[in-house]
């Protein structure tokens, strides 16, 4: 095999690998039905790692920020302090939930013991809540609801603290549904 043919084969293999990685990691065009912007989410409750529970209906009147994350997702772990800061600084008007999505490959409670987070963390073992929220195949993903429970944001990708604040402010200014 000539050197030129080997180079072409390597280039083709790299191009194929890049295409596969791109397809796997692109956010979906839109979340699944029921969790799109403008939709009201049905109530759900999850058991938190600390033993408390988080119920969507109990958060009415607050902006709700839900972060879908996983211990194995480096960008997810990197952005968790932004959600914690939002929770600490705006806890009177914003409810934050960090929801670990499947696959659950680590003991989440043990993992979190190394951190000083105060926001609620829950584990969605079977993926039913993530499905309700319109989870994509890409993490992290953030879902933000207005105080009356209407989705104002549902996107995959990391967010800075400033972006989170701007999205929460926007959710707080969305007029209620009739």
C-alpha positions in Angstrom: 0.0 0.0 0.0 1.4 3.3 -1.0 2.0 6.2 1.4 -0.6 8.3 -0.5 -3.3 5.6 -0.1 -2.5 5.2 3.6 -2.9 9.0 4.1 -6.2 9.0 2.3 -7.5 6.1 4.4 -6.5 7.8 7.6 -8.1 11.0 6.5 -11.3 9.2 5.6 -11.3 7.4 9.0 -10.8 10.7 10.9 -13.5 12.3 8.8 -15.9 9.5 9.6 -15.0 9.6 13.3 -15.6 13.4 13.4 -19.0 13.0 11.7 -20.0 10.3 14.2 -18.9 12.5 17.2 -20.7 15.5 15.8 -24.0 13.6 15.3 -23.8 12.0 18.8 -23.1 15.3 20.5 -25.3 17.7 18.7 -28.3 18.9 20.8 -31.6 17.8 19.5 -33.5 20.3 17.5 -36.4 20.4 20.0 -37.2 18.7 23.3 -39.7 16.0 23.3 -43.4 16.9 23.5 -44.7 18.3 26.7 -41.4 20.1 27.6 -41.2 22.7 24.9 -41.1 26.4 25.5 -44.6 27.6 26.2 -45.8 24.3 27.6 -46.9 23.8 31.2 -45.3 20.8 32.8 -47.3 18.3 34.8 -46.5 17.9 38.4 -43.8 15.5 39.5 -42.0 14.7 42.7 -38.6 13.3 43.3 -36.8 12.0 46.4 -33.7 14.1 47.0 -30.3 12.6 48.0 -30.6 14.3 51.5 -33.9 12.5 52.2 -36.2 15.5 51.4 -38.5 15.6 48.4 -38.9 18.1 45.6 -42.3 18.6 44.2 -43.0 20.9 41.2 -46.4 21.9 42.5 -44.8 23.1 45.8 -42.7 25.5 43.8 -45.6 27.5 42.3 -44.9 31.2 42.5 -41.1 30.7 42.1 -39.0 30.4 39.0 -37.9 26.8 38.7 -34.5 25.9 37.3 -33.8 22.2 36.7 -30.3 21.0 35.8 -30.0 17.6 34.2 -26.5 16.3 35.0 -24.4 13.2 35.7 -21.3 12.5 37.8 -19.6 11.2 34.7 -20.3 14.4 32.7 -17.3 16.8 33.1 -19.2 19.9 31.7 -22.1 19.1 34.1 -19.9 18.9 37.2 -18.0 22.1 36.1 -21.3 24.1 35.9 -22.9 22.9 39.2 -21.4 25.8 41.2 -23.3 28.2 38.9 -26.6 26.5 39.9 -25.5 26.4 43.6 -24.8 30.1 43.5 -28.1 30.9 41.9 -29.9 28.8 44.6 -28.0 30.6 47.4 -28.4 34.1 46.0 -32.0 33.9 44.7 -33.5 31.1 46.9 -36.5 33.3 47.8 -37.6 33.6 44.2 -35.8 30.7 42.4 -36.1 27.0 43.2 -33.2 25.0 41.8 -33.1 21.2 41.4 -30.1 19.2 40.1 -31.4 15.9 38.7 -28.9 13.2 38.0 -30.1 11.3 34.9 -29.4 7.7 33.7 -27.1 6.0 33.4 -26.3 6.3 37.1 -22.8 4.9 37.4 -21.8 6.2 40.8 -23.2 6.6 44.3 -24.4 10.2 43.9 -24.7 10.8 47.6 -21.1 9.7 48.2 -20.0 11.8 45.2 -21.7 14.9 46.5 -20.1 14.4 50.0 -16.9 15.9 48.6 -18.8 19.2 47.9 -20.6 21.8 50.0 -23.7 22.1 47.9 -26.9 23.1 49.6 -29.3 23.0 46.6 -31.5 19.9 46.3 -30.0 16.9 44.3 -32.1 14.0 43.2 -31.5 10.9 41.2 -33.8 9.8 38.3 -32.9 6.1 38.3 -35.4 5.1 35.6 -35.3 8.3 33.5 -39.0 8.9 33.9 -38.7 12.5 35.1 -36.0 13.3 32.5 -38.4 12.0 29.9 -41.2 14.2 31.2 -38.8 17.2 31.1 -37.9 16.5 27.4 -34.4 15.3 28.1 -32.1 15.2 25.1 -29.2 12.7 24.7 -26.8 15.6 25.5 -25.8 16.7 29.0 -25.9 19.1 30.7 -29.4 20.3 30.0 -31.3 23.1 31.7 -35.1 23.5 32.0 -36.4 26.8 33.3 -40.1 27.4 34.3 -41.9 30.7 35.0 -43.5 31.1 38.4 -46.8 29.6 37.0 -45.0 26.5 35.7 -44.6 27.3 32.0 -41.3 26.2 30.3 -39.4 29.3 29.2 -36.1 27.5 28.4 -35.1 23.9 27.6 -31.7 23.5 26.0 -28.7 21.3 26.3 -25.3 22.8 26.9 -23.4 24.5 29.7 -24.5 27.9 31.1 -22.5 30.5 32.9 -23.8 32.1 36.1 -24.6 35.3 34.1 -26.5 33.3 31.5 -28.5 31.5 34.3 -29.4 34.9 35.9 -30.5 36.3 32.6 -32.7 33.3 31.8 -34.2 33.3 35.3 -35.0 37.0 34.9 -36.6 36.3 31.6 -38.7 33.5 33.1 -39.8 35.8 35.9 -41.1 38.4 33.4 -43.2 35.9 31.4 -46.9 36.7 31.7 -49.1 34.0 33.3 -51.3 31.8 31.2 -55.0 32.6 30.9 
